[in-house]
Amino acid sequence: MKRLRNHLVGVDEGSVVLFSDFEDGGEMWTGTGPRQSRRAISFSEGFRTAPTVVVNLSMWDMDQKTNQRADISAEEITEEGFEIVFRTWGDTRVARVRASWMAIGELRHEDDWDLY
């Protein structure tokens, strides 16, 4: 469990289309084997420490003729942002994906001092 030290808790959220590979024959639509797509996300304002981030698929468009394999996660989480990472593998054909995310964490207080 993440314990927050003060009453200043911030929540930031958003939604982003990660890719739309069916339009231009991109790797997620035409490729096979392990593939991934990364998207850098910046928070609307910085957190005091790295927040807890949750990501989920809010839209996926996949070929029905192949197995549907997907993994989505948040990586490289900092006070300023993170990366959404979508992975697939095998013969899965992914046309497009939209991800939604939410970050919850401590905000800076006007009385906070940075000594070093």
N, CA, C and O atoms as a GROMACS GRO file, in nm:
protein
  464
    1MET      N    1   0.084  -0.118   0.000
    1MET     CA    2   0.000   0.000   0.000
    1MET      C    3   0.089   0.124   0.000
    1MET      O    4   0.190   0.129   0.071
    2LYS      N    5   0.052   0.221  -0.078
    2LYS     CA    6   0.123   0.349  -0.081
    2LYS      C    7   0.056   0.441   0.019
    2LYS      O    8  -0.064   0.467   0.011
    3ARG      N    9   0.134   0.492   0.115
    3ARG     CA   10   0.082   0.585   0.215
    3ARG      C   11   0.116   0.727   0.173
    3ARG      O   12   0.230   0.755   0.137
    4LEU      N   13   0.019   0.815   0.178
    4LEU     CA   14   0.039   0.954   0.141
    4LEU      C   15   0.061   1.035   0.268
    4LEU      O   16  -0.012   1.018   0.367
    5ARG      N   17   0.161   1.123   0.266
    5ARG     CA   18   0.203   1.195   0.387
    5ARG      C   19   0.116   1.315   0.421
    5ARG      O   20   0.122   1.365   0.533
    6ASN      N   21   0.038   1.362   0.330
    6ASN     CA   22  -0.042   1.481   0.360
    6ASN      C   23  -0.179   1.472   0.295
    6ASN      O   24  -0.212   1.374   0.228
    7HIS      N   25  -0.256   1.574   0.317
    7HIS     CA   26  -0.393   1.577   0.266
    7HIS      C   27  -0.401   1.622   0.121
    7HIS      O   28  -0.510   1.624   0.063
    8LEU      N   29  -0.290   1.660   0.060
    8LEU     CA   30  -0.291   1.707  -0.078
    8LEU      C   31  -0.275   1.589  -0.174
    8LEU      O   32  -0.163   1.552  -0.211
    9VAL      N   33  -0.386   1.532  -0.213
    9VAL     CA   34  -0.386   1.418  -0.304
    9VAL      C   35  -0.436   1.466  -0.439
    9VAL      O   36  -0.539   1.532  -0.449
   10GLY      N   37  -0.360   1.432  -0.543
   10GLY     CA   38  -0.399   1.472  -0.678
   10GLY      C   39  -0.439   1.352  -0.762
   10GLY      O   40  -0.384   1.243  -0.746
   11VAL      N   41  -0.533   1.374  -0.851
   11VAL     CA   42  -0.576   1.272  -0.947
   11VAL      C   43  -0.570   1.336  -1.085
   11VAL      O   44  -0.628   1.442  -1.108
   12ASP      N   45  -0.498   1.271  -1.176
   12ASP     CA   46  -0.490   1.317  -1.314
   12ASP      C   47  -0.534   1.200  -1.401
   12ASP      O   48  -0.512   1.085  -1.364
   13GLU      N   49  -0.595   1.227  -1.514
   13GLU     CA   50  -0.643   1.118  -1.599
   13GLU      C   51  -0.646   1.163  -1.744
   13GLU      O   52  -0.642   1.283  -1.774
   14GLY      N   53  -0.653   1.065  -1.832
   14GLY     CA   54  -0.660   1.097  -1.973
   14GLY      C   55  -0.686   0.973  -2.057
   14GLY      O   56  -0.696   0.862  -2.006
   15SER      N   57  -0.696   0.996  -2.186
   15SER     CA   58  -0.721   0.889  -2.283
   15SER      C   59  -0.646   0.926  -2.410
   15SER      O   60  -0.645   1.042  -2.450
   16VAL      N   61  -0.584   0.827  -2.475
   16VAL     CA   62  -0.503   0.854  -2.594
   16VAL      C   63  -0.510   0.735  -2.689
   16VAL      O   64  -0.505   0.620  -2.647
   17VAL      N   65  -0.521   0.764  -2.819
   17VAL     CA   66  -0.509   0.658  -2.919
   17VAL      C   67  -0.361   0.626  -2.932
   17VAL      O   68  -0.281   0.713  -2.966
   18LEU      N   69  -0.324   0.500  -2.903
   18LEU     CA   70  -0.183   0.461  -2.907
   18LEU      C   71  -0.133   0.444  -3.050
   18LEU      O   72  -0.021   0.483  -3.084
   19PHE      N   73  -0.217   0.385  -3.134
   19PHE     CA   74  -0.182   0.367  -3.275
   19PHE      C   75  -0.306   0.331  -3.353
   19PHE      O   76  -0.408   0.290  -3.297
   20SER      N   77  -0.297   0.348  -3.485
   20SER     CA   78  -0.404   0.312  -3.578
   20SER      C   79  -0.336   0.252  -3.701
   20SER      O   80  -0.330   0.314  -3.806
   21ASP      N   81  -0.284   0.129  -3.686
   21ASP     CA   82  -0.196   0.068  -3.785
   21ASP      C   83  -0.266   0.012  -3.908
   21ASP      O   84  -0.199  -0.015  -4.008
   22PHE      N   85  -0.396  -0.007  -3.905
   22PHE     CA   86  -0.464  -0.062  -4.022
   22PHE      C   87  -0.468   0.039  -4.136
   22PHE      O   88  -0.477   0.000  -4.253
   23GLU      N   89  -0.461   0.168  -4.104
   23GLU     CA   90  -0.470   0.273  -4.206
   23GLU      C   91  -0.347   0.278  -4.296
   23GLU      O   92  -0.357   0.308  -4.416
   24ASP      N   93  -0.230   0.249  -4.238
   24ASP     CA   94  -0.107   0.262  -4.315
   24ASP      C   95  -0.023   0.135  -4.318
   24ASP      O   96   0.096   0.140  -4.350
   25GLY      N   97  -0.083   0.021  -4.286
   25GLY     CA   98  -0.010  -0.106  -4.291
   25GLY      C   99   0.099  -0.117  -4.187
   25GLY      O  100   0.203  -0.177  -4.212
   26GLY      N  101   0.077  -0.058  -4.069
   26GLY     CA  102   0.176  -0.059  -3.962
   26GLY      C  103   0.202  -0.197  -3.905
   26GLY      O  104   0.130  -0.293  -3.934
   27GLU      N  105   0.306  -0.205  -3.823
   27GLU     CA  106   0.355  -0.332  -3.770
   27GLU      C  107   0.253  -0.409  -3.687
   27GLU      O  108   0.248  -0.532  -3.695
   28MET      N  109   0.172  -0.340  -3.610
   28MET     CA  110   0.073  -0.411  -3.527
   28MET      C  111  -0.033  -0.481  -3.613
   28MET      O  112  -0.088  -0.583  -3.572
   29TRP      N  113  -0.059  -0.427  -3.732
   29TRP     CA  114  -0.160  -0.484  -3.821
   29TRP      C  115  -0.100  -0.589  -3.914
   29TRP      O  116  -0.164  -0.690  -3.943
   30THR      N  117   0.021  -0.567  -3.962
   30THR     CA  118   0.079  -0.655  -4.063
   30THR      C  119   0.186  -0.749  -4.009
   30THR      O  120   0.219  -0.849  -4.074
   31GLY      N  121   0.242  -0.720  -3.890
   31GLY     CA  122   0.354  -0.799  -3.838
   31GLY      C  123   0.310  -0.924  -3.763
   31GLY      O  124   0.191  -0.947  -3.741
   32THR      N  125   0.409  -1.003  -3.725
   32THR     CA  126   0.387  -1.121  -3.641
   32THR      C  127   0.497  -1.124  -3.536
   32THR      O  128   0.596  -1.051  -3.545
   33GLY      N  129   0.479  -1.210  -3.436
   33GLY     CA  130   0.578  -1.221  -3.330
   33GLY      C  131   0.562  -1.109  -3.227
   33GLY      O  132   0.463  -1.035  -3.230
   34PRO      N  133   0.660  -1.098  -3.137
   34PRO     CA  134   0.652  -0.995  -3.033
   34PRO      C  135   0.659  -0.854  -3.092
   34PRO      O  136   0.748  -0.823  -3.172
   35ARG      N  137   0.564  -0.769  -3.052
   35ARG     CA  138   0.559  -0.629  -3.096
   35ARG      C  139   0.513  -0.543  -2.981
   35ARG      O  140   0.441  -0.588  -2.892
   36GLN      N  141   0.556  -0.418  -2.983
   36GLN     CA  142   0.511  -0.325  -2.879
   36GLN      C  143   0.499  -0.184  -2.933
   36GLN      O  144   0.563  -0.147  -3.031
   37SER      N  145   0.415  -0.107  -2.865
   37SER     CA  146   0.397   0.035  -2.895
   37SER      C  147   0.408   0.110  -2.764
   37SER      O  148   0.346   0.070  -2.665
   38ARG      N  149   0.485   0.220  -2.762
   38ARG     CA  150   0.504   0.301  -2.641
   38ARG      C  151   0.457   0.443  -2.668
   38ARG      O  152   0.475   0.496  -2.778
   39ARG      N  153   0.396   0.504  -2.568
   39ARG     CA  154   0.353   0.644  -2.579
   39ARG      C  155   0.386   0.716  -2.449
   39ARG      O  156   0.343   0.674  -2.342
   40ALA      N  157   0.463   0.823  -2.459
   40ALA     CA  158   0.496   0.904  -2.342
   40ALA      C  159   0.377   0.991  -2.305
   40ALA      O  160   0.314   1.052  -2.391
   41ILE      N  161   0.347   0.996  -2.176
   41ILE     CA  162   0.238   1.076  -2.123
   41ILE      C  163   0.295   1.174  -2.020
   41ILE      O  164   0.372   1.133  -1.933
   42SER      N  165   0.259   1.299  -2.029
   42SER     CA  166   0.298   1.400  -1.930
   42SER      C  167   0.177   1.437  -1.846
   42SER      O  168   0.068   1.457  -1.898
   43PHE      N  169   0.198   1.445  -1.714
   43PHE     CA  170   0.089   1.486  -1.626
   43PHE      C  171   0.063   1.636  -1.644
   43PHE      O  172   0.151   1.711  -1.686
   44SER      N  173  -0.058   1.678  -1.612
   44SER     CA  174  -0.094   1.820  -1.626
   44SER      C  175  -0.015   1.908  -1.529
   44SER      O  176   0.006   2.026  -1.556
   45GLU      N  177   0.028   1.850  -1.417
   45GLU     CA  178   0.123   1.916  -1.326
   45GLU      C  179   0.197   1.805  -1.252
   45GLU      O  180   0.148   1.693  -1.239
   46GLY      N  181   0.316   1.839  -1.202
   46GLY     CA  182   0.398   1.737  -1.136
   46GLY      C  183   0.344   1.695  -1.001
   46GLY      O  184   0.279   1.773  -0.931
   47PHE      N  185   0.370   1.570  -0.965
   47PHE     CA  186   0.338   1.517  -0.833
   47PHE      C  187   0.458   1.537  -0.742
   47PHE      O  188   0.568   1.563  -0.791
   48ARG      N  189   0.439   1.525  -0.611
   48ARG     CA  190   0.549   1.536  -0.515
   48ARG      C  191   0.643   1.416  -0.527
   48ARG      O  192   0.765   1.432  -0.523
   49THR      N  193   0.586   1.298  -0.542
   49THR     CA  194   0.661   1.174  -0.564
   49THR      C  195   0.592   1.101  -0.679
   49THR      O  196   0.483   1.140  -0.722
   50ALA      N  197   0.655   0.997  -0.728
   50ALA     CA  198   0.594   0.920  -0.837
   50ALA      C  199   0.458   0.866  -0.792
   50ALA      O  200   0.449   0.800  -0.689
   51PRO      N  201   0.352   0.893  -0.868
   51PRO     CA  202   0.217   0.849  -0.830
   51PRO      C  203   0.194   0.702  -0.865
   51PRO      O  204   0.276   0.638  -0.931
   52THR      N  205   0.082   0.652  -0.821
   52THR     CA  206   0.035   0.521  -0.866
   52THR      C  207  -0.043   0.545  -0.996
   52THR      O  208  -0.130   0.632  -1.002
   53VAL      N  209  -0.011   0.467  -1.100
   53VAL     CA  210  -0.073   0.485  -1.230
   53VAL      C  211  -0.143   0.355  -1.271
   53VAL      O  212  -0.086   0.247  -1.260
   54VAL      N  213  -0.266   0.368  -1.318
   54VAL     CA  214  -0.344   0.256  -1.369
   54VAL      C  215  -0.377   0.284  -1.515
   54VAL      O  216  -0.422   0.394  -1.548
   55VAL      N  217  -0.354   0.186  -1.603
   55VAL     CA  218  -0.392   0.200  -1.744
   55VAL      C  219  -0.485   0.086  -1.783
   55VAL      O  220  -0.478  -0.023  -1.727
   56ASN      N  221  -0.570   0.113  -1.879
   56ASN     CA  222  -0.660   0.009  -1.930
   56ASN      C  223  -0.692   0.036  -2.076
   56ASN      O  224  -0.676   0.148  -2.125
   57LEU      N  225  -0.736  -0.067  -2.144
   57LEU     CA  226  -0.781  -0.053  -2.282
   57LEU      C  227  -0.921   0.005  -2.281
   57LEU      O  228  -1.011  -0.052  -2.221
   58SER      N  229  -0.939   0.118  -2.348
   58SER     CA  230  -1.072   0.176  -2.356
   58SER      C  231  -1.134   0.153  -2.494
   58SER      O  232  -1.253   0.175  -2.514
   59MET      N  233  -1.051   0.109  -2.590
   59MET     CA  234  -1.100   0.069  -2.722
   59MET      C  235  -0.993  -0.019  -2.786
   59MET      O  236  -0.874   0.012  -2.782
   60TRP      N  237  -1.037  -0.129  -2.843
   60TRP     CA  238  -0.944  -0.211  -2.921
   60TRP      C  239  -1.016  -0.264  -3.042
   60TRP      O  240  -1.133  -0.301  -3.036
   61ASP      N  241  -0.945  -0.267  -3.152
   61ASP     CA  242  -1.000  -0.312  -3.279
   61ASP      C  243  -0.902  -0.417  -3.331
   61ASP      O  244  -0.792  -0.384  -3.375
   62MET      N  245  -0.945  -0.545  -3.326
   62MET     CA  246  -0.858  -0.656  -3.362
   62MET      C  247  -0.923  -0.743  -3.467
   62MET      O  248  -1.046  -0.754  -3.474
   63ASP      N  249  -0.839  -0.806  -3.548
   63ASP     CA  250  -0.885  -0.900  -3.650
   63ASP      C  251  -0.947  -1.021  -3.581
   63ASP      O  252  -0.887  -1.077  -3.489
   64GLN      N  253  -1.064  -1.061  -3.624
   64GLN     CA  254  -1.133  -1.175  -3.563
   64GLN      C  255  -1.082  -1.310  -3.615
   64GLN      O  256  -1.122  -1.414  -3.563
   65LYS      N  257  -0.994  -1.310  -3.715
   65LYS     CA  258  -0.944  -1.436  -3.772
   65LYS      C  259  -0.823  -1.489  -3.697
   65LYS      O  260  -0.780  -1.602  -3.722
   66THR      N  261  -0.766  -1.410  -3.605
   66THR     CA  262  -0.648  -1.454  -3.529
   66THR      C  263  -0.678  -1.443  -3.380
   66THR      O  264  -0.775  -1.379  -3.340
   67ASN      N  265  -0.593  -1.506  -3.299
   67ASN     CA  266  -0.608  -1.496  -3.154
   67ASN      C  267  -0.589  -1.352  -3.109
   67ASN      O  268  -0.505  -1.279  -3.163
   68GLN      N  269  -0.666  -1.312  -3.010
   68GLN     CA  270  -0.657  -1.175  -2.958
   68GLN      C  271  -0.569  -1.177  -2.833
   68GLN      O  272  -0.611  -1.224  -2.727
   69ARG      N  273  -0.447  -1.125  -2.849
   69ARG     CA  274  -0.350  -1.123  -2.739
   69ARG      C  275  -0.312  -0.978  -2.713
   69ARG      O  276  -0.277  -0.904  -2.805
   70ALA      N  277  -0.318  -0.937  -2.587
   70ALA     CA  278  -0.283  -0.799  -2.554
   70ALA      C  279  -0.234  -0.789  -2.411
   70ALA      O  280  -0.283  -0.858  -2.322
   71ASP      N  281  -0.138  -0.702  -2.391
   71ASP     CA  282  -0.086  -0.669  -2.259
   71ASP      C  283  -0.064  -0.518  -2.257
   71ASP      O  284  -0.001  -0.464  -2.348
   72ILE      N  285  -0.115  -0.449  -2.156
   72ILE     CA  286  -0.097  -0.305  -2.145
   72ILE      C  287  -0.050  -0.271  -2.005
   72ILE      O  288  -0.099  -0.328  -1.907
   73SER      N  289   0.046  -0.178  -1.995
   73SER     CA  290   0.101  -0.144  -1.864
   73SER      C  291   0.155  -0.002  -1.864
   73SER      O  292   0.171   0.061  -1.969
   74ALA      N  293   0.184   0.048  -1.744
   74ALA     CA  294   0.250   0.177  -1.725
   74ALA      C  295   0.393   0.148  -1.682
   74ALA      O  296   0.416   0.068  -1.591
   75GLU      N  297   0.490   0.212  -1.748
   75GLU     CA  298   0.631   0.193  -1.716
   75GLU      C  299   0.699   0.329  -1.706
   75GLU      O  300   0.645   0.430  -1.751
   76GLU      N  301   0.817   0.330  -1.647
   76GLU     CA  302   0.898   0.453  -1.636
   76GLU      C  303   0.820   0.566  -1.568
   76GLU      O  304   0.822   0.680  -1.614
   77ILE      N  305   0.752   0.534  -1.459
   77ILE     CA  306   0.669   0.632  -1.389
   77ILE      C  307   0.758   0.728  -1.309
   77ILE      O  308   0.842   0.684  -1.230
   78THR      N  309   0.739   0.858  -1.330
   78THR     CA  310   0.809   0.962  -1.255
   78THR      C  311   0.707   1.062  -1.203
   78THR      O  312   0.586   1.046  -1.223
   79GLU      N  313   0.756   1.166  -1.137
   79GLU     CA  314   0.668   1.272  -1.087
   79GLU      C  315   0.605   1.351  -1.201
   79GLU      O  316   0.501   1.414  -1.183
   80GLU      N  317   0.667   1.348  -1.319
   80GLU     CA  318   0.623   1.430  -1.432
   80GLU      C  319   0.542   1.354  -1.537
   80GLU      O  320   0.469   1.416  -1.615
   81GLY      N  321   0.554   1.220  -1.541
   81GLY     CA  322   0.482   1.143  -1.642
   81GLY      C  323   0.520   0.997  -1.643
   81GLY      O  324   0.581   0.948  -1.547
   82PHE      N  325   0.485   0.927  -1.748
   82PHE     CA  326   0.510   0.782  -1.759
   82PHE      C  327   0.496   0.741  -1.905
   82PHE      O  328   0.466   0.823  -1.991
   83GLU      N  329   0.518   0.613  -1.932
   83GLU     CA  330   0.497   0.557  -2.066
   83GLU      C  331   0.389   0.450  -2.060
   83GLU      O  332   0.391   0.362  -1.974
   84ILE      N  333   0.294   0.458  -2.153
   84ILE     CA  334   0.198   0.350  -2.172
   84ILE      C  335   0.263   0.252  -2.270
   84ILE      O  336   0.312   0.293  -2.375
   85VAL      N  337   0.262   0.124  -2.235
   85VAL     CA  338   0.323   0.022  -2.320
   85VAL      C  339   0.216  -0.082  -2.355
   85VAL      O  340   0.158  -0.145  -2.266
   86PHE      N  341   0.191  -0.099  -2.485
   86PHE     CA  342   0.100  -0.202  -2.534
   86PHE      C  343   0.184  -0.308  -2.604
   86PHE      O  344   0.270  -0.276  -2.686
   87ARG      N  345   0.160  -0.435  -2.570
   87ARG     CA  346   0.234  -0.545  -2.631
   87ARG      C  347   0.136  -0.649  -2.686
   87ARG      O  348   0.028  -0.672  -2.632
   88THR      N  349   0.179  -0.711  -2.795
   88THR     CA  350   0.108  -0.827  -2.850
   88THR      C  351   0.212  -0.923  -2.905
   88THR      O  352   0.331  -0.891  -2.907
   89TRP      N  353   0.169  -1.041  -2.948
   89TRP     CA  354   0.263  -1.142  -2.995
   89TRP      C  355   0.190  -1.242  -3.083
   89TRP      O  356   0.068  -1.234  -3.101
   90GLY      N  357   0.265  -1.335  -3.138
   90GLY     CA  358   0.206  -1.438  -3.223
   90GLY      C  359   0.151  -1.378  -3.352
   90GLY      O  360   0.209  -1.285  -3.408
   91ASP      N  361   0.039  -1.432  -3.398
   91ASP     CA  362  -0.021  -1.387  -3.524
   91ASP      C  363  -0.132  -1.282  -3.503
   91ASP      O  364  -0.205  -1.250  -3.597
   92THR      N  365  -0.144  -1.229  -3.381
   92THR     CA  366  -0.246  -1.130  -3.351
   92THR      C  367  -0.232  -1.008  -3.441
   92THR      O  368  -0.122  -0.956  -3.461
   93ARG      N  369  -0.346  -0.963  -3.495
   93ARG     CA  370  -0.349  -0.844  -3.581
   93ARG      C  371  -0.431  -0.737  -3.510
   93ARG      O  372  -0.551  -0.753  -3.489
   94VAL      N  373  -0.364  -0.627  -3.474
   94VAL     CA  374  -0.429  -0.519  -3.400
   94VAL      C  375  -0.440  -0.399  -3.493
   94VAL      O  376  -0.339  -0.345  -3.539
   95ALA      N  377  -0.562  -0.357  -3.519
   95ALA     CA  378  -0.585  -0.242  -3.607
   95ALA      C  379  -0.558  -0.111  -3.534
   95ALA      O  380  -0.486  -0.025  -3.585
   96ARG      N  381  -0.616  -0.096  -3.416
   96ARG     CA  382  -0.596   0.026  -3.338
   96ARG      C  383  -0.631   0.002  -3.192
   96ARG      O  384  -0.704  -0.091  -3.157
   97VAL      N  385  -0.575   0.088  -3.108
   97VAL     CA  386  -0.594   0.077  -2.963
   97VAL      C  387  -0.602   0.217  -2.903
   97VAL      O  388  -0.524   0.306  -2.938
   98ARG      N  389  -0.697   0.235  -2.812
   98ARG     CA  390  -0.703   0.356  -2.730
   98ARG      C  391  -0.688   0.312  -2.585
   98ARG      O  392  -0.748   0.214  -2.542
   99ALA      N  393  -0.606   0.386  -2.509
   99ALA     CA  394  -0.583   0.356  -2.368
   99ALA      C  395  -0.630   0.472  -2.282
   99ALA      O  396  -0.614   0.588  -2.319
  100SER      N  397  -0.687   0.439  -2.168
  100SER     CA  398  -0.721   0.538  -2.067
  100SER      C  399  -0.630   0.516  -1.947
  100SER      O  400  -0.585   0.404  -1.921
  101TRP      N  401  -0.603   0.623  -1.874
  101TRP     CA  402  -0.513   0.613  -1.760
  101TRP      C  403  -0.558   0.705  -1.646
  101TRP      O  404  -0.629   0.803  -1.668
  102MET      N  405  -0.514   0.669  -1.525
  102MET     CA  406  -0.541   0.751  -1.407
  102MET      C  407  -0.418   0.744  -1.317
  102MET      O  408  -0.363   0.637  -1.292
  103ALA      N  409  -0.376   0.861  -1.268
  103ALA     CA  410  -0.264   0.871  -1.175
  103ALA      C  411  -0.314   0.933  -1.046
  103ALA      O  412  -0.385   1.033  -1.047
  104ILE      N  413  -0.275   0.872  -0.933
  104ILE     CA  414  -0.314   0.921  -0.802
  104ILE      C  415  -0.189   0.931  -0.716
  104ILE      O  416  -0.113   0.835  -0.704
  105GLY      N  417  -0.167   1.048  -0.657
  105GLY     CA  418  -0.048   1.064  -0.574
  105GLY      C  419  -0.048   1.195  -0.498
  105GLY      O  420  -0.140   1.276  -0.507
  106GLU      N  421   0.060   1.213  -0.422
  106GLU     CA  422   0.079   1.333  -0.341
  106GLU      C  423   0.113   1.453  -0.428
  106GLU      O  424   0.192   1.442  -0.522
  107LEU      N  425   0.054   1.566  -0.396
  107LEU     CA  426   0.088   1.691  -0.461
  107LEU      C  427   0.186   1.769  -0.373
  107LEU      O  428   0.194   1.746  -0.252
  108ARG      N  429   0.257   1.859  -0.434
  108ARG     CA  430   0.345   1.947  -0.357
  108ARG      C  431   0.260   2.045  -0.277
  108ARG      O  432   0.152   2.086  -0.320
  109HIS      N  433   0.310   2.083  -0.161
  109HIS     CA  434   0.246   2.181  -0.076
  109HIS      C  435   0.328   2.308  -0.082
  109HIS      O  436   0.450   2.303  -0.098
  110GLU      N  437   0.263   2.423  -0.070
  110GLU     CA  438   0.335   2.550  -0.081
  110GLU      C  439   0.442   2.566   0.028
  110GLU      O  440   0.535   2.644   0.012
  111ASP      N  441   0.429   2.492   0.139
  111ASP     CA  442   0.528   2.497   0.246
  111ASP      C  443   0.641   2.396   0.230
  111ASP      O  444   0.734   2.396   0.311
  112ASP      N  445   0.637   2.312   0.129
  112ASP     CA  446   0.745   2.216   0.105
  112ASP      C  447   0.872   2.289   0.068
  112ASP      O  448   0.869   2.386  -0.008
  113TRP      N  449   0.984   2.244   0.122
  113TRP     CA  450   1.114   2.302   0.092
  113TRP      C  451   1.201   2.194   0.027
  113TRP      O  452   1.202   2.080   0.071
  114ASP      N  453   1.271   2.231  -0.077
  114ASP     CA  454   1.371   2.144  -0.138
  114ASP      C  455   1.508   2.192  -0.092
  114ASP      O  456   1.558   2.292  -0.143
  115LEU      N  457   1.569   2.121   0.003
  115LEU     CA  458   1.696   2.165   0.058
  115LEU      C  459   1.813   2.122  -0.029
  115LEU      O  460   1.915   2.191  -0.032
  116TYR      N  461   1.802   2.012  -0.099
  116TYR     CA  462   1.915   1.964  -0.180
  116TYR      C  463   1.871   1.931  -0.320
  116TYR      O  464   1.952   1.890  -0.402
   0.00000   0.00000   0.00000
